Amino acid sequence: MANPIQFMQQVRSEVGKITWPNRREVLLTTVMVFVMAALTAVFFSLVDWAIRSGVGAILG
């Protein structure tokens, strides 16, 4: 196991290799997450409605 000083030097070296996303990439990814969340919510709402209607028709 490396000593703490060597470890911190290695951490700094690895952090320097990170490529951070630019503003446009972050915005695009955020919008896509909201769109997919909305589509998923609509899908599950429709499935819930269909199951509720089916069970209601069977029991009612």
ChimeraX attribute file (.defattr): number of C-alpha atoms within 10 A of each C-alpha:
attribute: neighborCount
match mode: 1-to-1
recipient: residues
	/A:1	5
	/A:2	8
	/A:3	7
	/A:4	9
	/A:5	9
	/A:6	11
	/A:7	12
	/A:8	12
	/A:9	11
	/A:10	13
	/A:11	11
	/A:12	11
	/A:13	11
	/A:14	10
	/A:15	10
	/A:16	9
	/A:17	8
	/A:18	8
	/A:19	7
	/A:20	8
	/A:21	9
	/A:22	8
	/A:23	8
	/A:24	9
	/A:25	11
	/A:26	12
	/A:27	12
	/A:28	10
	/A:29	11
	/A:30	11
	/A:31	12
	/A:32	12
	/A:33	12
	/A:34	11
	/A:35	12
	/A:36	11
	/A:37	12
	/A:38	11
	/A:39	12
	/A:40	12
	/A:41	12
	/A:42	12
	/A:43	12
	/A:44	11
	/A:45	12
	/A:46	12
	/A:47	12
	/A:48	12
	/A:49	12
	/A:50	12
	/A:51	12
	/A:52	12
	/A:53	13
	/A:54	12
	/A:55	11
	/A:56	10
	/A:57	9
	/A:58	8
	/A:59	7
	/A:60	7
